[in-house]
C-alpha cells in the first residue's frame, strides 16, 4: 500500500519528533482518518523520503516520529526550467501542477507585453505563496522529494537575461528547430519559454532572440498557454530525459 506523503519545512532525520503543520495534520487525521501508530511519509525537499509514525494525535497538535530516511531517485537527468507567461487563475495552477508532475526543475513566471494578469507587490507575494503550495501538493502526489523552485514574477527581459541553461527554446510553428534534430544539451539543461494567453508580441520575441532563445517546432498548430508548456516538457523529457 502506498503511504501518504506530506511536506514539512523542518530538518528531518531518524528519531526526530515534529509537530505536523496544521494542513498536514488535518489531511492525515481528518481526511484520511489516521490514528496513533499509523504510518506516513514526510519530506522537506532535500531529495529524501522520511518514513514516520504518528505518535500523538490530539485536538491541538499531531506529532510524528521519523523512523528512517531514504534517497528518492526519480529526478530527471534533464534540468528543465519553465519560463511561463503568467496566466489567469486555474490555468496557472494547472500549468504548475502538471509541469511538476512531468519533472520540471524550476518555474519562472514572467510578465510580458500581452500579459492579461497584472499583480501589484502584495498580490504577487500572495500568488507566489499559492503557486508554491500547488507545486508542493504536486510533489506529494507524484512522489518527488525535490521541490521545484517557483520564482517571483519578473519582467520578461530581466528573466530571459538571467537564464543559465545550455539550451534556450520558445515554441514556434515556424521555428528553426524540430525536436528530432535538436542536439542533446551539455550540460543537460534547457529553458522553454511559453507566452501568456495572448502569446508573445513581436517585441517579446525579439527580447527572447536577443537573450539567445531559438524557435522549436512541435507541430503545425498553435497551442494554448496551458497546453504549450506541458507538451514541450513532455517532448523534451522523451527526447533527452526520462520519459
N, C-alpha and C positions, 0 to 999 in steps of 0.2 A: 504494500500500500504506500502511495506517495504521501510524504508528510507535508503539512502546510509550512510554507516559508514566510518569515516575517523580517522586515528590515528594521534595524535598530542602529542609531548613530552613537554607539559606545564601543570601546575596545572589548574584544571577546577572546577568551581562551578557556581551556578546560578548567572547571572548578569555579568559574566566575558566576556569581548570582546577580541578576539585574532585575530591577522593576521595569516591566514592559511599558512602552508608551501606551497612552490611553487607546489610540486607534488599534494597535496590535492586540492589546488585551481584550478589547471589545470584540474584535473579529474572532479571536480564538475561543473566548468563553461564552459570548452571547450568540454569535452566529454559528460557530462550529460545535458549541457545547462541550468544549474540552474541560476537564477537571484535573485536580491534583493527581500527579502520576502520569498524565498523558504526555506524549512526545510531540515536539515540533522542531523546526529548523530555523535558526537565526542567521542573519548575515548582515554585514555592515559595509559592504563594498570593497573589502580587502582581497577579494578573489577566492574566498574560502567559505564553505558552509560549516555551521557550528550546531550540530545536533544538541538539543536541550530538552529538559523535562520541566514541566510546571510543578513547582514545589509548594506554592501557596496561591490560592485563588480566593480573593476577598472582594468585598464590595468596593473598596477604595483602591486596591492595587493587586496586581498579578505578578508573581515572582517566578522567574525561570532560572534554572541552573544549567550551565553549559557542560556537556559531558565529553565532547570531542571536537576535533577540528580537522577538516579535510579540504585540500585544494580542489577547486572546480575547474576542470579543463574543457570549457565549452566556448571560450572566446575565439573569434575568427582570427586566422593569421593575417587577414587583410584589415587594416585600420581604415574605416570609412568615417569621414566627417560629413554630416549633412548640413549644408548651408541653406536654410529654408526661409523663404519669404513668409513673414508672419501671416497666418491665415485666421479666419474667424472661428471662435468658439470650439465646437465639437470637431471641426475639420482639423484644427491644430492638434487637439488631443489624439485624434485617430492617427495622424502622422507620427507623433511622438511614440505612441504605444506600439504601433506596428514596426516602426524603424528600430525600436529597442529589441523587439522580438527577432527581427532579422539580423541583429548583431552589430548595429551601428555603434561607433566608439564615442561620438560626441555630436551634439546638435547646436548649431549656431543660428538663432533666429535673427533675421535681418529686415530692416525697413528699406523699401525701395521706392522708386518714383510712383509706381502704381499700387502701392500698399493701401488696402482699404481699412486696415486696423491701425489706429493711432493711439499710442499709450503714453500718458504722462509718467513721471517718475514713480508716483505712488502706485498707479495701476500696473506699471511694468513690474515692480517688485512683487506685487501680489500674483501677477500672472506667472512670473518665473517660478515662484514657490509652488503654484498649482501644477505647472508643467513638470517640475521635478518630482512631484508626488505621482503624476501619471507614469513617469519613467520608472520610478521605484516599484509601483504596482506591476508594471510590465515585467520587471526583473523577477519579482516574487513569483509570477505566473510562469515565466519562461525558463526558470532555473538558472538565470545568470547571477553570478555573485560579484560581478564588477558592474557598477552603475555608470552608464554613460553620462558625461558632463553635459549640462544644459547651460549655455551662456545667457547673459542678459541681452536683450535685443540691441542691435547695433546698426549703424548706417552701413549700407551695402559696401560703399567704398572702403570704409575702415575695416570691416570684416574680411573682405576679399584680400586686402593687402597683408593681413596677418596670417593667412592660410599657410601652413608649413608642410603640407603633404607633397609627395613627389608628383602625383598626377592630379590635375585640376580640370573638372569637366562640368559642362552645363548641357542639359538636354536641348537638342535642336534637330527637327526632322530633316534639316539640310546641313547638319554638322559635318565636319571633315572626317570624323572617326566613326567607324562601325565597331560594335562590340567585339566581333571576331578578329578584327585587325589590330586591336589595342595590344600593345606590349605590356607584359607584367611590370608594374612599377617596382622599383627597387630603391629604398626600402618599400615594403608592401603597404603603401598608404595612398588614399585617394580622397579628394573632396568632390562632392557632387552638389552643384548649386541649382536650386529649384525656385522658380519665381512664385509670387503670391497669386491670388485669384485672377488678377488682371494680367499676369505674365510679366516678363522683363520688358521694359521700354528700350528703344534704341540706345538711349543714354546708358541704361543699366548694362546692356550687352557690351557696350564699348568699355565701361568700367571693368567688367569681368575680363574682357580680352586684354586690356592693359595690365591686369593683375595675373595674366598667364593662363586663363581658362580657355579651353577649346571645346567645340561642339561635339556631342555624342548623339548619333542616330540610334534610336531604339525601334524605329518603325516609322511609317508614313503618317501616323495620326498624332494629333495634338492631345496630350494628356492633361487632365485637371491636376491642380496642385496637390490634392490629397492622393492622387494615383501616381504621379510622375516620380516622386522621390522613392516610393516603395518599390515601384517597378525597376528603377535604376539600381537601388541597393540589392534587390534580389538578383538582378542580372550580373552585377559586379561580383556578388558573392559566388554565383555559379561559375563565373569565368576565372576568378582569382582567389576566392575564399573557400568556404567550407559547405556550400550548398550543393 
